[in-house]
Amino acid sequence: MRASVNRPPTPDVGDTQEKQPTLEEIINIKFIESGEKERLMELLRERLIECGWKDEMKALCRAFVKKKGRNNVTVDDLVHLITPKGRASIPDSIKAELLQRIRTFLVSAAL
């Protein structure tokens, strides 16, 4: 099939419609615009420091660097080592507190 020389090809129907944001995107925008995301991040930082989680992760990193040698470790190595252990070791009480704060925000924002 030959393209017309006089006019561009007709666009597909999907190309002309604007993409509607997903519920997740809408919620994320509300969190950022309201400043609640930053407040939750600060609360998380405080709680992780209070319970000793941050010091625990720092000690794991130092031990790994000491074992492998300072010149043989990259940031990516540390991230791959720490991420699963870090996520698994966050106390359930902190997770529950953050979840409750998120639920409260969503109810107050009527989402």
TORTIVO-718047 format. One record per residue: residue number from 1; residue in one letter; chain; x, y negated, z negated of N, C-alpha, C in turn. Coordinates in steps of 0.2 Angstrom, whole numbers. Each point is the difference from the previous one (the first is absolute). Example, Ala and Ser with C-alpha at 12.3 -4.5 7.8 and 13.67 -1.06 7.14 Angstrom:
<lumdos>
<i: 1, aa: A, ch: A, neast: 66, nnorth: 28, nup: -39, caeast: -4, canorth: -6, caup: 0, ceast: 4, cnorth: -6, cup: 0>
<i: 2, aa: S, ch: A, neast: -2, nnorth: -5, nup: 4, caeast: 4, canorth: -6, caup: -1, ceast: -4, cnorth: -5, cup: -3>
</lumdos>
This chain:
<lumdos>
<i: 1, aa: M, ch: A, neast: 4, nnorth: 6, nup: 0, caeast: -4, canorth: -6, caup: 0, ceast: 4, cnorth: -6, cup: 0>
<i: 2, aa: R, ch: A, neast: -1, nnorth: -5, nup: 4, caeast: 4, canorth: -6, caup: 1, ceast: -3, cnorth: -5, cup: -5>
<i: 3, aa: A, ch: A, neast: 5, nnorth: -4, nup: -3, caeast: -2, canorth: -6, caup: -4, ceast: -2, cnorth: -6, cup: 5>
<i: 4, aa: S, ch: A, neast: -5, nnorth: -4, nup: -2, caeast: -2, canorth: -5, caup: 4, ceast: 5, cnorth: -6, cup: 0>
<i: 5, aa: V, ch: A, neast: 2, nnorth: -3, nup: 5, caeast: 5, canorth: -5, caup: 1, ceast: -3, cnorth: -7, cup: -3>
<i: 6, aa: N, ch: A, neast: -7, nnorth: 0, nup: 0, caeast: -3, canorth: -7, caup: -1, ceast: -2, cnorth: 0, cup: -8>
<i: 7, aa: R, ch: A, neast: 0, nnorth: 5, nup: -4, caeast: -2, canorth: -1, caup: -7, ceast: 3, cnorth: 6, cup: -4>
<i: 8, aa: P, ch: A, neast: 1, nnorth: -2, nup: -6, caeast: 4, canorth: 5, caup: -4, ceast: -5, cnorth: 6, cup: -2>
<i: 9, aa: P, ch: A, neast: 3, nnorth: 6, nup: -2, caeast: -5, canorth: 5, caup: -2, ceast: -4, cnorth: -1, cup: -5>
<i: 10, aa: T, ch: A, neast: -6, nnorth: 3, nup: 0, caeast: -5, canorth: -1, caup: -6, ceast: 2, cnorth: 3, cup: -6>
<i: 11, aa: P, ch: A, neast: 1, nnorth: -4, nup: -6, caeast: 2, canorth: 3, caup: -6, ceast: -5, cnorth: 5, cup: -3>
<i: 12, aa: D, ch: A, neast: 3, nnorth: 5, nup: -4, caeast: -4, canorth: 5, caup: -3, ceast: -5, cnorth: -4, cup: -5>
<i: 13, aa: V, ch: A, neast: -5, nnorth: 3, nup: -2, caeast: -5, canorth: -3, caup: -5, ceast: 4, cnorth: 0, cup: -6>
<i: 14, aa: G, ch: A, neast: 4, nnorth: 5, nup: -2, caeast: 3, canorth: -1, caup: -7, ceast: 5, cnorth: -5, cup: 0>
<i: 15, aa: D, ch: A, neast: 3, nnorth: -2, nup: 5, caeast: 5, canorth: -6, caup: 0, ceast: -3, cnorth: -7, cup: -1>
<i: 16, aa: T, ch: A, neast: -7, nnorth: -1, nup: 1, caeast: -3, canorth: -6, caup: 0, ceast: -2, cnorth: -1, cup: -7>
<i: 17, aa: Q, ch: A, neast: -2, nnorth: 5, nup: -4, caeast: -3, canorth: -1, caup: -7, ceast: 6, cnorth: -1, cup: -5>
<i: 18, aa: E, ch: A, neast: -1, nnorth: -4, nup: -4, caeast: 5, canorth: -1, caup: -6, ceast: 0, cnorth: 5, cup: -5>
<i: 19, aa: K, ch: A, neast: 5, nnorth: 2, nup: -2, caeast: 1, canorth: 6, caup: -5, ceast: -3, cnorth: -3, cup: -7>
<i: 20, aa: Q, ch: A, neast: -5, nnorth: 4, nup: -2, caeast: -2, canorth: -2, caup: -7, ceast: 4, cnorth: 3, cup: -5>
<i: 21, aa: P, ch: A, neast: 2, nnorth: -4, nup: -6, caeast: 4, canorth: 3, caup: -5, ceast: -3, cnorth: 5, cup: -4>
<i: 22, aa: T, ch: A, neast: 4, nnorth: 5, nup: -2, caeast: -3, canorth: 6, caup: -4, ceast: -1, cnorth: -3, cup: -7>
<i: 23, aa: L, ch: A, neast: -3, nnorth: 4, nup: -4, caeast: -2, canorth: -1, caup: -7, ceast: 7, cnorth: -1, cup: -4>
<i: 24, aa: E, ch: A, neast: 4, nnorth: 4, nup: 2, caeast: 7, canorth: 0, caup: -4, ceast: 3, cnorth: -7, cup: 2>
<i: 25, aa: E, ch: A, neast: 0, nnorth: -2, nup: 6, caeast: 3, canorth: -7, caup: 2, ceast: -4, cnorth: -5, cup: -3>
<i: 26, aa: I, ch: A, neast: -6, nnorth: 0, nup: -1, caeast: -4, canorth: -5, caup: -3, ceast: 2, cnorth: -1, cup: -7>
<i: 27, aa: I, ch: A, neast: 0, nnorth: 6, nup: -4, caeast: 2, canorth: 0, caup: -7, ceast: 7, cnorth: -3, cup: -1>
<i: 28, aa: N, ch: A, neast: 5, nnorth: 2, nup: 4, caeast: 6, canorth: -2, caup: 0, ceast: 1, cnorth: -8, cup: 1>
<i: 29, aa: I, ch: A, neast: -4, nnorth: -2, nup: 4, caeast: 0, canorth: -8, caup: 1, ceast: -3, cnorth: -3, cup: -6>
<i: 30, aa: K, ch: A, neast: -5, nnorth: 3, nup: -3, caeast: -3, canorth: -3, caup: -6, ceast: 5, cnorth: 0, cup: -5>
<i: 31, aa: F, ch: A, neast: 3, nnorth: 5, nup: -1, caeast: 5, canorth: 1, caup: -6, ceast: 5, cnorth: -6, cup: 1>
<i: 32, aa: I, ch: A, neast: 3, nnorth: -1, nup: 6, caeast: 5, canorth: -5, caup: 1, ceast: -2, cnorth: -7, cup: 0>
<i: 33, aa: E, ch: A, neast: -6, nnorth: -1, nup: 3, caeast: -3, canorth: -7, caup: -1, ceast: -1, cnorth: -2, cup: -7>
<i: 34, aa: S, ch: A, neast: -3, nnorth: 4, nup: -4, caeast: -2, canorth: -1, caup: -7, ceast: 6, cnorth: -1, cup: -4>
<i: 35, aa: G, ch: A, neast: 6, nnorth: 3, nup: 2, caeast: 6, canorth: 0, caup: -5, ceast: 0, cnorth: 6, cup: -4>
<i: 36, aa: E, ch: A, neast: -5, nnorth: 4, nup: 0, caeast: -1, canorth: 6, caup: -4, ceast: 6, cnorth: 5, cup: 1>
<i: 37, aa: K, ch: A, neast: 2, nnorth: 1, nup: 7, caeast: 5, canorth: 5, caup: 1, ceast: 6, cnorth: -2, cup: -3>
<i: 38, aa: E, ch: A, neast: 2, nnorth: -6, nup: 0, caeast: 6, canorth: -3, caup: -4, ceast: 0, cnorth: 2, cup: -7>
<i: 39, aa: R, ch: A, neast: -6, nnorth: -2, nup: -3, caeast: -1, canorth: 1, caup: -7, ceast: 0, cnorth: 8, cup: -2>
<i: 40, aa: L, ch: A, neast: -2, nnorth: 4, nup: 4, caeast: 0, canorth: 7, caup: -1, ceast: 7, cnorth: 3, cup: 0>
<i: 41, aa: M, ch: A, neast: 4, nnorth: -3, nup: 5, caeast: 7, canorth: 2, caup: 1, ceast: 4, cnorth: -2, cup: -6>
<i: 42, aa: E, ch: A, neast: -1, nnorth: -6, nup: -3, caeast: 3, canorth: -3, caup: -6, ceast: -2, cnorth: 5, cup: -6>
<i: 43, aa: L, ch: A, neast: -6, nnorth: 2, nup: 0, caeast: -2, canorth: 4, caup: -6, ceast: 3, cnorth: 7, cup: 1>
<i: 44, aa: L, ch: A, neast: 1, nnorth: 2, nup: 6, caeast: 3, canorth: 7, caup: 1, ceast: 8, cnorth: -1, cup: -2>
<i: 45, aa: R, ch: A, neast: 3, nnorth: -5, nup: 2, caeast: 7, canorth: -1, caup: -2, ceast: 1, cnorth: 0, cup: -8>
<i: 46, aa: E, ch: A, neast: -4, nnorth: -4, nup: -3, caeast: 0, canorth: -1, caup: -7, ceast: -1, cnorth: 7, cup: -4>
<i: 47, aa: R, ch: A, neast: -5, nnorth: 4, nup: 2, caeast: -2, canorth: 6, caup: -3, ceast: 6, cnorth: 5, cup: 1>
<i: 48, aa: L, ch: A, neast: 3, nnorth: 0, nup: 6, caeast: 5, canorth: 5, caup: 2, ceast: 7, cnorth: -2, cup: -4>
<i: 49, aa: I, ch: A, neast: 1, nnorth: -6, nup: -1, caeast: 6, canorth: -2, caup: -4, ceast: -2, cnorth: 2, cup: -8>
<i: 50, aa: E, ch: A, neast: -6, nnorth: -1, nup: -2, caeast: -2, canorth: 1, caup: -7, ceast: 1, cnorth: 8, cup: -2>
<i: 51, aa: C, ch: A, neast: -2, nnorth: 4, nup: 5, caeast: 0, canorth: 7, caup: -1, ceast: 7, cnorth: 3, cup: 1>
<i: 52, aa: G, ch: A, neast: 5, nnorth: -4, nup: 3, caeast: 7, canorth: 3, caup: 1, ceast: 1, cnorth: 3, cup: 7>
<i: 53, aa: W, ch: A, neast: -6, nnorth: 0, nup: 4, caeast: 1, canorth: 3, caup: 6, ceast: 5, cnorth: -3, cup: 5>
<i: 54, aa: K, ch: A, neast: 1, nnorth: -7, nup: 0, caeast: 5, canorth: -3, caup: 4, ceast: 7, cnorth: 2, cup: -2>
<i: 55, aa: D, ch: A, neast: 1, nnorth: 1, nup: -7, caeast: 7, canorth: 2, caup: -2, ceast: 1, cnorth: 7, cup: 2>
<i: 56, aa: E, ch: A, neast: -5, nnorth: 4, nup: 0, caeast: 1, canorth: 7, caup: 2, ceast: 2, cnorth: 1, cup: 7>
<i: 57, aa: M, ch: A, neast: -3, nnorth: -4, nup: 4, caeast: 1, canorth: 0, caup: 7, ceast: 7, cnorth: -3, cup: 2>
<i: 58, aa: K, ch: A, neast: 2, nnorth: -5, nup: -4, caeast: 7, canorth: -3, caup: 1, ceast: 5, cnorth: 5, cup: -2>
<i: 59, aa: A, ch: A, neast: -1, nnorth: 4, nup: -6, caeast: 4, canorth: 5, caup: -2, ceast: 1, cnorth: 6, cup: 5>
<i: 60, aa: L, ch: A, neast: -6, nnorth: 2, nup: 3, caeast: 1, canorth: 5, caup: 6, ceast: 4, cnorth: -3, cup: 6>
<i: 61, aa: C, ch: A, neast: -1, nnorth: -6, nup: 1, caeast: 4, canorth: -3, caup: 6, ceast: 8, cnorth: 0, cup: -2>
<i: 62, aa: R, ch: A, neast: 1, nnorth: -2, nup: -6, caeast: 7, canorth: -1, caup: -2, ceast: 3, cnorth: 7, cup: 0>
<i: 63, aa: A, ch: A, neast: -3, nnorth: 5, nup: -3, caeast: 2, canorth: 7, caup: 0, ceast: 2, cnorth: 3, cup: 7>
<i: 64, aa: F, ch: A, neast: -5, nnorth: -2, nup: 5, caeast: 1, canorth: 3, caup: 7, ceast: 6, cnorth: -4, cup: 3>
<i: 65, aa: V, ch: A, neast: 1, nnorth: -6, nup: -1, caeast: 5, canorth: -4, caup: 3, ceast: 7, cnorth: 3, cup: -3>
<i: 66, aa: K, ch: A, neast: 0, nnorth: 1, nup: -7, caeast: 6, canorth: 3, caup: -3, ceast: 2, cnorth: 7, cup: 3>
<i: 67, aa: K, ch: A, neast: -5, nnorth: 4, nup: 1, caeast: 1, canorth: 6, caup: 3, ceast: 2, cnorth: 0, cup: 7>
<i: 68, aa: K, ch: A, neast: -3, nnorth: -4, nup: 4, caeast: 2, canorth: 0, caup: 7, ceast: 6, cnorth: -4, cup: 2>
<i: 69, aa: G, ch: A, neast: 1, nnorth: -5, nup: -5, caeast: 5, canorth: -5, caup: 2, ceast: -3, cnorth: -6, cup: 3>
<i: 70, aa: R, ch: A, neast: 3, nnorth: -6, nup: -3, caeast: -3, canorth: -7, caup: 2, ceast: 0, cnorth: -1, cup: 8>
<i: 71, aa: N, ch: A, neast: 5, nnorth: 2, nup: 3, caeast: 0, canorth: -1, caup: 8, ceast: -3, cnorth: 5, cup: 4>
<i: 72, aa: N, ch: A, neast: -3, nnorth: 5, nup: -3, caeast: -4, canorth: 6, caup: 3, ceast: -7, cnorth: -1, cup: 0>
<i: 73, aa: V, ch: A, neast: -3, nnorth: -5, nup: -3, caeast: -7, canorth: 0, caup: -2, ceast: -3, cnorth: -7, cup: 4>
<i: 74, aa: T, ch: A, neast: -6, nnorth: 1, nup: 3, caeast: -3, canorth: -5, caup: 3, ceast: -7, cnorth: -2, cup: -4>
<i: 75, aa: V, ch: A, neast: -2, nnorth: -5, nup: 2, caeast: -7, canorth: -2, caup: -3, ceast: -5, cnorth: 5, cup: 2>
<i: 76, aa: D, ch: A, neast: 0, nnorth: 2, nup: 6, caeast: -5, canorth: 5, caup: 2, ceast: 1, cnorth: 7, cup: -4>
<i: 77, aa: D, ch: A, neast: 6, nnorth: 2, nup: -2, caeast: 1, canorth: 6, caup: -4, ceast: -3, cnorth: -1, cup: -6>
<i: 78, aa: L, ch: A, neast: 1, nnorth: -6, nup: -3, caeast: -3, canorth: -1, caup: -7, ceast: -8, cnorth: 0, cup: 0>
<i: 79, aa: V, ch: A, neast: -3, nnorth: -3, nup: 6, caeast: -7, canorth: -1, caup: 1, ceast: -3, cnorth: 7, cup: 0>
<i: 80, aa: H, ch: A, neast: 3, nnorth: 5, nup: 4, caeast: -2, canorth: 6, caup: 1, ceast: 0, cnorth: 4, cup: -6>
<i: 81, aa: L, ch: A, neast: 5, nnorth: -1, nup: -4, caeast: 1, canorth: 4, caup: -7, ceast: -5, cnorth: -3, cup: -5>
<i: 82, aa: I, ch: A, neast: -1, nnorth: -6, nup: 0, caeast: -4, canorth: -3, caup: -6, ceast: -7, cnorth: 0, cup: 2>
<i: 83, aa: T, ch: A, neast: -2, nnorth: -1, nup: 6, caeast: -8, canorth: -1, caup: 1, ceast: -4, cnorth: 6, cup: -3>
<i: 84, aa: P, ch: A, neast: 1, nnorth: 6, nup: 2, caeast: -4, canorth: 5, caup: -3, ceast: 0, cnorth: 0, cup: -7>
<i: 85, aa: K, ch: A, neast: 6, nnorth: 0, nup: -3, caeast: 1, canorth: 0, caup: -8, ceast: -3, cnorth: -6, cup: -3>
<i: 86, aa: G, ch: A, neast: 0, nnorth: -6, nup: 3, caeast: -3, canorth: -6, caup: -3, ceast: -7, cnorth: 0, cup: 0>
<i: 87, aa: R, ch: A, neast: -3, nnorth: 3, nup: 6, caeast: -7, canorth: 0, caup: 0, ceast: -3, cnorth: 5, cup: -5>
<i: 88, aa: A, ch: A, neast: 3, nnorth: 6, nup: 0, caeast: -2, canorth: 5, caup: -4, ceast: 0, cnorth: -2, cup: -8>
<i: 89, aa: S, ch: A, neast: 5, nnorth: -4, nup: -2, caeast: 1, canorth: -2, caup: -7, ceast: -3, cnorth: -6, cup: -2>
<i: 90, aa: I, ch: A, neast: -4, nnorth: -3, nup: 4, caeast: -4, canorth: -6, caup: -3, ceast: -5, cnorth: 3, cup: -5>
<i: 91, aa: P, ch: A, neast: -1, nnorth: -3, nup: -6, caeast: -4, canorth: 3, caup: -5, ceast: -8, cnorth: -1, cup: 3>
<i: 92, aa: D, ch: A, neast: -4, nnorth: 5, nup: -2, caeast: -7, canorth: 0, caup: 2, ceast: -3, cnorth: -6, cup: -3>
<i: 93, aa: S, ch: A, neast: 2, nnorth: -2, nup: -6, caeast: -4, canorth: -6, caup: -3, ceast: 1, cnorth: -6, cup: 4>
<i: 94, aa: I, ch: A, neast: 6, nnorth: -1, nup: 3, caeast: 1, canorth: -6, caup: 5, ceast: -4, cnorth: 1, cup: 6>
<i: 95, aa: K, ch: A, neast: 0, nnorth: 6, nup: 3, caeast: -5, canorth: 1, caup: 6, ceast: -7, cnorth: -2, cup: -2>
<i: 96, aa: A, ch: A, neast: -2, nnorth: 3, nup: -5, caeast: -7, canorth: -1, caup: -2, ceast: -2, cnorth: -8, cup: -1>
<i: 97, aa: E, ch: A, neast: 5, nnorth: -3, nup: -4, caeast: -1, canorth: -8, caup: -1, ceast: -1, cnorth: -3, cup: 7>
<i: 98, aa: L, ch: A, neast: 5, nnorth: 1, nup: 5, caeast: 0, canorth: -3, caup: 6, ceast: -7, cnorth: 1, cup: 4>
<i: 99, aa: L, ch: A, neast: -2, nnorth: 7, nup: 0, caeast: -6, canorth: 2, caup: 3, ceast: -6, cnorth: -4, cup: -3>
<i: 100, aa: Q, ch: A, neast: 0, nnorth: -1, nup: -6, caeast: -6, canorth: -3, caup: -3, ceast: 0, cnorth: -7, cup: 2>
<i: 101, aa: R, ch: A, neast: 6, nnorth: -4, nup: 0, caeast: 1, canorth: -7, caup: 2, ceast: -3, cnorth: 0, cup: 8>
<i: 102, aa: I, ch: A, neast: 2, nnorth: 5, nup: 4, caeast: -2, canorth: -1, caup: 7, ceast: -7, cnorth: 1, cup: 0>
<i: 103, aa: R, ch: A, neast: -3, nnorth: 5, nup: -3, caeast: -8, canorth: 1, caup: 0, ceast: -3, cnorth: -7, cup: -2>
<i: 104, aa: T, ch: A, neast: 2, nnorth: -3, nup: -6, caeast: -3, canorth: -6, caup: -2, ceast: 0, cnorth: -5, cup: 5>
<i: 105, aa: F, ch: A, neast: 6, nnorth: -1, nup: 3, caeast: 1, canorth: -5, caup: 5, ceast: -5, cnorth: 1, cup: 6>
<i: 106, aa: L, ch: A, neast: -1, nnorth: 7, nup: 2, caeast: -4, canorth: 1, caup: 6, ceast: -7, cnorth: -1, cup: -2>
<i: 107, aa: V, ch: A, neast: -2, nnorth: 1, nup: -6, caeast: -7, canorth: -1, caup: -2, ceast: -1, cnorth: -8, cup: 0>
<i: 108, aa: S, ch: A, neast: 4, nnorth: -3, nup: -3, caeast: 0, canorth: -8, caup: -1, ceast: 0, cnorth: -3, cup: 7>
<i: 109, aa: A, ch: A, neast: 3, nnorth: 3, nup: 5, caeast: 1, canorth: -3, caup: 7, ceast: -6, cnorth: 3, cup: 4>
<i: 110, aa: A, ch: A, neast: -4, nnorth: 4, nup: -3, caeast: -6, canorth: 3, caup: 4, ceast: 1, cnorth: 3, cup: 6>
<i: 111, aa: L, ch: A, neast: 6, nnorth: 4, nup: 0, caeast: 2, canorth: 4, caup: 6, ceast: -3, cnorth: 7, cup: 0>
</lumdos>
